[in-house]
């Protein structure tokens, strides 16, 4: 009888000990964001654009306006690249 109780206790404790491992295997890992660098670059470009538009930088000989155009073009290229890769 004592042997049976010890065996049941051991089996129960092992079962509870392995339960978290079994559930961890079933949980799917999140997929990596394969465009993470591009998303971060877009975020930085948006921040730079806001700073330029907020008047944080002086427009010197039209360079600010041209920079804003280039920033907008770069953001558009990044969006097209990430959308085109979703197929």
Residue pairs with C-beta under 8 A, 6 or more apart in sequence:
33 39
34 85
35 81
35 82
35 85
38 78
38 81
38 82
39 82
41 74
41 78
42 75
42 78
42 79
45 71
45 74
45 75
45 78
46 75
48 71
49 68
49 71
49 72
49 75
51 57
52 64
52 67
52 68
52 71
53 68
57 64
58 64
59 65
